[in-house]
Amino acid sequence: MAQIDLVTGGAGFIGSNLVHRLVQEGRSVRVLDNFSTGRRENLNPILSDIELIEGDIRDPAALEIAESRRCCHIGAGQEQRHYSLYFQEDVL
């Protein structure tokens, strides 16, 4: 069974470019994104080549579904005034 690369925030600008690159390299890619800032259109050219899960990284059920041994954590909020919220997303 092929190893799957999980990219959180894979529909955002940076995440989607990473996803495109991984697909070009022939890797199996799973994307977890809640589309709060990312765009589905960023992934349209490769939707048939990836597994896309719409969910939030703070949701344990979504994380369980998206589980992978290798993760590129790109998903994070952009609003800088809510540091405690982003600490929960990125650290906890």
C-alpha positions, 0 to 999 in steps of 0.5 A, spaced: 500 500 500 502 506 498 504 511 503 499 517 503 502 524 504 497 528 508 497 536 507 492 540 511 490 547 508 491 544 502 486 548 498 490 555 500 495 558 496 501 555 499 498 548 500 495 547 493 502 548 490 505 543 495 499 538 493 500 540 485 508 538 486 507 532 490 502 529 485 507 531 479 512 527 483 507 521 483 505 521 490 498 519 493 496 525 497 490 526 501 488 534 503 484 536 509 481 543 508 475 547 511 475 552 506 475 558 510 481 561 506 483 556 501 479 555 495 477 548 491 478 552 485 486 551 487 485 543 486 480 543 480 486 541 475 488 535 480 481 533 484 481 526 480 488 525 483 487 526 490 483 525 496 479 531 498 476 531 505 473 537 507 474 538 515 477 542 520 484 541 523 481 542 530 475 536 529 478 530 532 473 526 527 476 529 521 483 528 523 481 521 524 479 520 517 485 524 514 490 520 518 496 519 515 503 517 517 506 523 514 503 530 514 505 537 511 501 542 516 500 548 512 493 549 515 492 555 519 488 561 520 490 568 518 486 573 523 492 575 527 488 578 533 486 571 535 492 568 537 489 563 542 485 560 537 491 559 532 495 556 538 490 551 538 490 549 531 497 549 530 500 546 536 495 542 540 
